[in-house]
Amino acid sequence: MSSSLLILPVLLLVCLLQINATPAPGPTSQGRNLIQFGNMINKILGTNALNYNGYGCWCGFGGKGEPVDGTDACCKAHDECYDEVIASGSGFSSCSPYLSFYGWDVDPKTLLPYCKDTPGSCAHRVCECDRIVTECYKRNSDTFNKSLKCPK
């Protein structure tokens, strides 16, 4: 894969961060979803979310083939979760996982994330996708190997 294609997701993220630098008002707003997802990974795993970008066959934008390990399988499941969220709405009831605001926090007993929005709402469904993959990353953190790439 050419280096310019690897840079594309990072540039997209930077553009989204710039466009959405000011979060909407409200007690559960913590920024746009990509920022929230990154914050969730950082808070729960203590690592930068960009460490997962370009990992295996499924981490980052797009995806193909068989996951190379458990972490990559987490990413595939996350992509499928977002696909389900997108497919569940249409027109005015559409839900964009990449732009949805959601509220979340860390359970002080389990040290795992939980979603604060109304169950079934767009925000809650997106948060659940991010919560589930973050917990999956945590379960697979001992086998995380950034050198694993998708076979060509």
Buried (B, 14 or more C-beta within 10 A) or exposed (E): EEEEEEEEBEEEBEEBBEEBEEEEEEEBBBBBBBBBBBBBBEBBBEEEBEBBBBBBBBBBEEBEEEBBBBBBBBBBBBBEBBEEBBEEEEEEEEBBBBEBBBBBEEEEEEEEBEBBBEEEBBBBBBBBBBBBBBBBBBEBEEEBEEEBEBEE
